[in-house]
Amino acid sequence: MPDMPSKKELRKGPDDHGFQLNMRAVVGGIIAVALVAFIAGNSQDAKVQFLFFSATMPLWIVLTCTALLGAAVGALLTQRRQRRKQRNA
């Protein structure tokens, strides 16, 4: 039986080099640009309290840490969902 091309290979056109612009990438890019602009515009100091920890630091550091933690949680949840789909398939 001859090797059949994969779905990915069939979808590729003559000028397609693997780059596809999809809606998720566009929305993600817009959110990233907005986040960077928001962080850059908030450089004053802020008092931060977390449980028993209290500190004064630049607000951009707080916003950057919050964004990174949110991205990490989102990535972990996406990974968990993909593993669950693979198990149920």
ABEGO torsion letter per residue (X at the ends): XBBBBBAAAAABBAABAGBBBBAAAAAAAAAAAAAAAAAAABABBBBBBBEABBBBBBAAAAAAAAAAAAAAAAAAAAAAAAAAAAAAX
